[in-house]
Amino acid sequence: MRYFIFFLLVIPVCIHSQNTIENRNSVAIGAGFFHTLLTDEYVSPNEYAGMSDYYGFTWENQTHKKLVQFDVALNKAYKLKNHLSRAKYGYFLFHYRHMYFLADSSLSSDRFSFCLGPGVSLFYSDRSQIYVPINSSFGSGSVDFNARIEATISRKFSLASQLLIAAVSYANKSKPITTQQTNPGYQLLTVLTFPNVEFDLRGRFNISKLFYAQLVYSLSYQETSRWDYYRRIEDRIFMQLGIQF
């Protein structure tokens, strides 16, 4: 981990002078907490809920024409509760976004920007009951529609909001071994059969020309009845510290 932090701190400093404002990169790591509501009838029709820590990584490349983003989140120490029942829950989440600004203008003079574009998401979650050997997993790969609005308040502070809607998904849901699966494991889902939406709001403070801090609130929603009923609602709040170069 210390070598990774060293890379984040040293490499951007070395190449900072070689980058212009028309080609800006940023790398950030974040930590915070999130709350999840999960219903999975493969295991139980009851809704499970709980809170846990959140950790993530973000990389961005921005020019006067486009914005490219990579987001990664990983958590394996999550506990959900339903009265006396307990369940372990973990997931991996990956986003790739390739968005284009509607206006071709200089980054140094923009006060307001709006961009649209496609993206790809990968999601995998695993749930297991603590007291009984029952588990279930859900995984999906999606082609997404993305939109982003950003307002620059001052040289130090800006606000941004992003929306992601999964247009088409290829998903699989596994049930306990002791039960019989009546539907095919992998299925092609659309926004009508698998609404998968994410929204976030972030405030960014530029500490210096190189470093920045960002507070993010994010809300995600998934639901489908293609297999037994499944629904996941999660909201997160976390702080990111990053380097722009």
SETORRO-948273 format. One record per residue (C-alpha): residue in one letter; y negated, z, x; residue number from 1. Coordinates in pm, whole numbers. Layout:
{res: A&north: Y&up: Z&east: X&n: NUM}
...
//
This chain:
{res: M&north: 0&up: 0&east: 0&n: 1}
{res: R&north: -244&up: 81&east: 284&n: 2}
{res: Y&north: -196&up: -268&east: 430&n: 3}
{res: F&north: -277&up: -422&east: 92&n: 4}
{res: I&north: -599&up: -218&east: 69&n: 5}
{res: F&north: -686&up: -317&east: 427&n: 6}
{res: F&north: -643&up: -683&east: 330&n: 7}
{res: L&north: -873&up: -641&east: 29&n: 8}
{res: L&north: -1144&up: -476&east: 238&n: 9}
{res: V&north: -1137&up: -674&east: 562&n: 10}
{res: I&north: -1049&up: -1035&east: 480&n: 11}
{res: P&north: -1333&up: -1093&east: 230&n: 12}
{res: V&north: -1584&up: -954&east: 480&n: 13}
{res: C&north: -1464&up: -1203&east: 743&n: 14}
{res: I&north: -1499&up: -1506&east: 515&n: 15}
{res: H&north: -1798&up: -1395&east: 307&n: 16}
{res: S&north: -2043&up: -1609&east: 504&n: 17}
{res: Q&north: -1831&up: -1921&east: 447&n: 18}
{res: N&north: -1854&up: -1908&east: 66&n: 19}
{res: T&north: -2147&up: -2033&east: -142&n: 20}
{res: I&north: -2256&up: -1919&east: -483&n: 21}
{res: E&north: -2093&up: -2234&east: -630&n: 22}
{res: N&north: -1752&up: -2101&east: -526&n: 23}
{res: R&north: -1722&up: -1727&east: -586&n: 24}
{res: N&north: -1398&up: -1527&east: -558&n: 25}
{res: S&north: -1327&up: -1170&east: -664&n: 26}
{res: V&north: -1027&up: -940&east: -630&n: 27}
{res: A&north: -996&up: -612&east: -820&n: 28}
{res: I&north: -745&up: -333&east: -871&n: 29}
{res: G&north: -765&up: -108&east: -1175&n: 30}
{res: A&north: -629&up: 215&east: -1317&n: 31}
{res: G&north: -670&up: 396&east: -1647&n: 32}
{res: F&north: -467&up: 484&east: -1955&n: 33}
{res: F&north: -340&up: 313&east: -2269&n: 34}
{res: H&north: -193&up: 395&east: -2610&n: 35}
{res: T&north: 93&up: 200&east: -2770&n: 36}
{res: L&north: 229&up: 178&east: -3125&n: 37}
{res: L&north: 574&up: 14&east: -3130&n: 38}
{res: T&north: 809&up: -71&east: -3417&n: 39}
{res: D&north: 1145&up: -225&east: -3327&n: 40}
{res: E&north: 1405&up: -235&east: -3603&n: 41}
{res: Y&north: 1677&up: -324&east: -3354&n: 42}
{res: V&north: 1658&up: 43&east: -3256&n: 43}
{res: S&north: 1480&up: 218&east: -3545&n: 44}
{res: P&north: 1253&up: 122&east: -3837&n: 45}
{res: N&north: 1027&up: 414&east: -3746&n: 46}
{res: E&north: 707&up: 363&east: -3549&n: 47}
{res: Y&north: 697&up: 512&east: -3199&n: 48}
{res: A&north: 371&up: 601&east: -3025&n: 49}
{res: G&north: 257&up: 740&east: -2693&n: 50}
{res: M&north: 14&up: 726&east: -2402&n: 51}
{res: S&north: 58&up: 655&east: -2035&n: 52}
{res: D&north: -118&up: 543&east: -1718&n: 53}
{res: Y&north: -222&up: 184&east: -1666&n: 54}
{res: Y&north: -235&up: -10&east: -1337&n: 55}
{res: G&north: -339&up: -372&east: -1290&n: 56}
{res: F&north: -457&up: -641&east: -1051&n: 57}
{res: T&north: -706&up: -924&east: -1114&n: 58}
{res: W&north: -810&up: -1228&east: -911&n: 59}
{res: E&north: -1087&up: -1471&east: -1014&n: 60}
{res: N&north: -1234&up: -1791&east: -878&n: 61}
{res: Q&north: -1559&up: -1910&east: -1036&n: 62}
{res: T&north: -1763&up: -2225&east: -980&n: 63}
{res: H&north: -2049&up: -2374&east: -1181&n: 64}
{res: K&north: -1790&up: -2569&east: -1386&n: 65}
{res: K&north: -1483&up: -2347&east: -1430&n: 66}
{res: L&north: -1335&up: -1997&east: -1414&n: 67}
{res: V&north: -975&up: -1937&east: -1302&n: 68}
{res: Q&north: -814&up: -1594&east: -1354&n: 69}
{res: F&north: -487&up: -1422&east: -1264&n: 70}
{res: D&north: -409&up: -1083&east: -1424&n: 71}
{res: V&north: -99&up: -872&east: -1353&n: 72}
{res: A&north: -1&up: -537&east: -1507&n: 73}
{res: L&north: 317&up: -337&east: -1449&n: 74}
{res: N&north: 431&up: -6&east: -1597&n: 75}
{res: K&north: 776&up: 156&east: -1598&n: 76}
{res: A&north: 703&up: 522&east: -1668&n: 77}
{res: Y&north: 607&up: 511&east: -2032&n: 78}
{res: K&north: 728&up: 757&east: -2298&n: 79}
{res: L&north: 710&up: 694&east: -2672&n: 80}
{res: K&north: 761&up: 957&east: -2942&n: 81}
{res: N&north: 866&up: 971&east: -3306&n: 82}
{res: H&north: 897&up: 1332&east: -3420&n: 83}
{res: L&north: 1185&up: 1468&east: -3209&n: 84}
{res: S&north: 1300&up: 1127&east: -3085&n: 85}
{res: R&north: 1192&up: 1003&east: -2744&n: 86}
{res: A&north: 1206&up: 659&east: -2585&n: 87}
{res: K&north: 1126&up: 516&east: -2244&n: 88}
{res: Y&north: 914&up: 203&east: -2245&n: 89}
{res: G&north: 797&up: -24&east: -1967&n: 90}
{res: Y&north: 658&up: -373&east: -1938&n: 91}
{res: F&north: 540&up: -650&east: -1708&n: 92}
{res: L&north: 244&up: -869&east: -1808&n: 93}
{res: F&north: 103&up: -1178&east: -1637&n: 94}
{res: H&north: -191&up: -1396&east: -1745&n: 95}
{res: Y&north: -317&up: -1722&east: -1597&n: 96}
{res: R&north: -639&up: -1863&east: -1745&n: 97}
{res: H&north: -816&up: -2190&east: -1660&n: 98}
{res: M&north: -1145&up: -2203&east: -1851&n: 99}
{res: Y&north: -1437&up: -2448&east: -1836&n: 100}
{res: F&north: -1804&up: -2365&east: -1892&n: 101}
{res: L&north: -1965&up: -2560&east: -2173&n: 102}
{res: A&north: -2282&up: -2610&east: -1964&n: 103}
{res: D&north: -2291&up: -2722&east: -1600&n: 104}
{res: S&north: -2550&up: -2493&east: -1445&n: 105}
{res: S&north: -2610&up: -2282&east: -1135&n: 106}
{res: L&north: -2446&up: -1940&east: -1122&n: 107}
{res: S&north: -2761&up: -1789&east: -974&n: 108}
{res: S&north: -2976&up: -1867&east: -1278&n: 109}
{res: D&north: -2732&up: -1816&east: -1567&n: 110}
{res: R&north: -2817&up: -1536&east: -1810&n: 111}
{res: F&north: -2556&up: -1632&east: -2069&n: 112}
{res: S&north: -2235&up: -1832&east: -2035&n: 113}
{res: F&north: -1953&up: -1943&east: -2262&n: 114}
{res: C&north: -1625&up: -2099&east: -2151&n: 115}
{res: L&north: -1303&up: -2220&east: -2314&n: 116}
{res: G&north: -968&up: -2324&east: -2177&n: 117}
{res: P&north: -589&up: -2304&east: -2178&n: 118}
{res: G&north: -370&up: -2046&east: -2015&n: 119}
{res: V&north: -15&up: -1922&east: -1964&n: 120}
{res: S&north: 120&up: -1571&east: -2028&n: 121}
{res: L&north: 446&up: -1401&east: -1937&n: 122}
{res: F&north: 548&up: -1074&east: -2101&n: 123}
{res: Y&north: 862&up: -862&east: -2072&n: 124}
{res: S&north: 919&up: -514&east: -2214&n: 125}
{res: D&north: 1218&up: -282&east: -2218&n: 126}
{res: R&north: 1278&up: 15&east: -2445&n: 127}
{res: S&north: 1560&up: 271&east: -2429&n: 128}
{res: Q&north: 1623&up: 589&east: -2625&n: 129}
{res: I&north: 1638&up: 901&east: -2412&n: 130}
{res: Y&north: 1904&up: 1096&east: -2601&n: 131}
{res: V&north: 2130&up: 808&east: -2717&n: 132}
{res: P&north: 2243&up: 492&east: -2529&n: 133}
{res: I&north: 2045&up: 243&east: -2738&n: 134}
{res: N&north: 1806&up: -8&east: -2586&n: 135}
{res: S&north: 1618&up: -324&east: -2671&n: 136}
{res: S&north: 1409&up: -573&east: -2476&n: 137}
{res: F&north: 1158&up: -841&east: -2563&n: 138}
{res: G&north: 1033&up: -1125&east: -2346&n: 139}
{res: S&north: 806&up: -1421&east: -2406&n: 140}
{res: G&north: 633&up: -1706&east: -2229&n: 141}
{res: S&north: 327&up: -1845&east: -2406&n: 142}
{res: V&north: 77&up: -2127&east: -2386&n: 143}
{res: D&north: -258&up: -1972&east: -2478&n: 144}
{res: F&north: -607&up: -2055&east: -2596&n: 145}
{res: N&north: -878&up: -1854&east: -2414&n: 146}
{res: A&north: -1247&up: -1798&east: -2476&n: 147}
{res: R&north: -1498&up: -1594&east: -2276&n: 148}
{res: I&north: -1862&up: -1495&east: -2332&n: 149}
{res: E&north: -2070&up: -1331&east: -2059&n: 150}
{res: A&north: -2426&up: -1203&east: -2063&n: 151}
{res: T&north: -2612&up: -1110&east: -1744&n: 152}
{res: I&north: -2839&up: -816&east: -1823&n: 153}
{res: S&north: -2978&up: -776&east: -1472&n: 154}
{res: R&north: -2885&up: -846&east: -1112&n: 155}
{res: K&north: -2678&up: -528&east: -1117&n: 156}
{res: F&north: -2519&up: -528&east: -1463&n: 157}
{res: S&north: -2342&up: -775&east: -1692&n: 158}
{res: L&north: -2130&up: -770&east: -2009&n: 159}
{res: A&north: -1834&up: -997&east: -2085&n: 160}
{res: S&north: -1581&up: -1040&east: -2365&n: 161}
{res: Q&north: -1259&up: -1241&east: -2366&n: 162}
{res: L&north: -1021&up: -1354&east: -2640&n: 163}
{res: L&north: -666&up: -1480&east: -2596&n: 164}
{res: I&north: -452&up: -1634&east: -2873&n: 165}
{res: A&north: -97&up: -1749&east: -2798&n: 166}
{res: A&north: -59&up: -2094&east: -2954&n: 167}
{res: V&north: 311&up: -2156&east: -2877&n: 168}
{res: S&north: 564&up: -1907&east: -2737&n: 169}
{res: Y&north: 923&up: -1922&east: -2620&n: 170}
{res: A&north: 1065&up: -1575&east: -2677&n: 171}
{res: N&north: 1386&up: -1376&east: -2669&n: 172}
{res: K&north: 1476&up: -1039&east: -2819&n: 173}
{res: S&north: 1793&up: -854&east: -2725&n: 174}
{res: K&north: 1957&up: -592&east: -2941&n: 175}
{res: P&north: 2208&up: -315&east: -2854&n: 176}
{res: I&north: 2550&up: -436&east: -2739&n: 177}
{res: T&north: 2723&up: -254&east: -3023&n: 178}
{res: T&north: 2545&up: -463&east: -3289&n: 179}
{res: Q&north: 2604&up: -823&east: -3387&n: 180}
{res: Q&north: 2327&up: -1074&east: -3326&n: 181}
{res: T&north: 2285&up: -1313&east: -3619&n: 182}
{res: N&north: 1995&up: -1524&east: -3485&n: 183}
{res: P&north: 1979&up: -1727&east: -3162&n: 184}
{res: G&north: 1842&up: -1525&east: -2872&n: 185}
{res: Y&north: 1570&up: -1767&east: -2758&n: 186}
{res: Q&north: 1338&up: -1918&east: -3016&n: 187}
{res: L&north: 1026&up: -2132&east: -3018&n: 188}
{res: L&north: 749&up: -1947&east: -3201&n: 189}
{res: T&north: 401&up: -2052&east: -3312&n: 190}
{res: V&north: 90&up: -1851&east: -3388&n: 191}
{res: L&north: 213&up: -1830&east: -3752&n: 192}
{res: T&north: 555&up: -1682&east: -3670&n: 193}
{res: F&north: 442&up: -1479&east: -3367&n: 194}
{res: P&north: 75&up: -1374&east: -3376&n: 195}
{res: N&north: 1&up: -1266&east: -3020&n: 196}
{res: V&north: -365&up: -1179&east: -2960&n: 197}
{res: E&north: -559&up: -1000&east: -2687&n: 198}
{res: F&north: -925&up: -903&east: -2684&n: 199}
{res: D&north: -1123&up: -721&east: -2418&n: 200}
{res: L&north: -1477&up: -604&east: -2355&n: 201}
{res: R&north: -1597&up: -523&east: -2004&n: 202}
{res: G&north: -1912&up: -395&east: -1839&n: 203}
{res: R&north: -1961&up: -482&east: -1473&n: 204}
{res: F&north: -2188&up: -306&east: -1224&n: 205}
{res: N&north: -2257&up: -470&east: -887&n: 206}
{res: I&north: -2267&up: -191&east: -632&n: 207}
{res: S&north: -2368&up: -436&east: -359&n: 208}
{res: K&north: -2335&up: -806&east: -282&n: 209}
{res: L&north: -1973&up: -742&east: -187&n: 210}
{res: F&north: -1844&up: -458&east: -408&n: 211}
{res: Y&north: -1848&up: -401&east: -784&n: 212}
{res: A&north: -1708&up: -163&east: -1047&n: 213}
{res: Q&north: -1594&up: -265&east: -1394&n: 214}
{res: L&north: -1509&up: -64&east: -1706&n: 215}
{res: V&north: -1272&up: -248&east: -1943&n: 216}
{res: Y&north: -1151&up: -187&east: -2297&n: 217}
{res: S&north: -861&up: -409&east: -2406&n: 218}
{res: L&north: -670&up: -446&east: -2735&n: 219}
{res: S&north: -346&up: -644&east: -2774&n: 220}
{res: Y&north: -136&up: -720&east: -3081&n: 221}
{res: Q&north: 212&up: -878&east: -3121&n: 222}
{res: E&north: 422&up: -913&east: -3435&n: 223}
{res: T&north: 722&up: -1117&east: -3548&n: 224}
{res: S&north: 1001&up: -1105&east: -3805&n: 225}
{res: R&north: 1202&up: -1393&east: -3657&n: 226}
{res: W&north: 1456&up: -1134&east: -3549&n: 227}
{res: D&north: 1455&up: -783&east: -3692&n: 228}
{res: Y&north: 1097&up: -670&east: -3740&n: 229}
{res: Y&north: 900&up: -614&east: -3420&n: 230}
{res: R&north: 536&up: -506&east: -3380&n: 231}
{res: R&north: 338&up: -384&east: -3080&n: 232}
{res: I&north: -25&up: -266&east: -3086&n: 233}
{res: E&north: -177&up: -144&east: -2762&n: 234}
{res: D&north: -527&up: -47&east: -2656&n: 235}
{res: R&north: -626&up: 25&east: -2297&n: 236}
{res: I&north: -928&up: 159&east: -2118&n: 237}
{res: F&north: -943&up: 138&east: -1741&n: 238}
{res: M&north: -1174&up: 117&east: -1442&n: 239}
{res: Q&north: -1157&up: -162&east: -1185&n: 240}
{res: L&north: -1296&up: -161&east: -832&n: 241}
{res: G&north: -1334&up: -503&east: -677&n: 242}
{res: I&north: -1463&up: -721&east: -397&n: 243}
{res: Q&north: -1654&up: -1045&east: -454&n: 244}
{res: F&north: -1681&up: -1300&east: -176&n: 245}
//
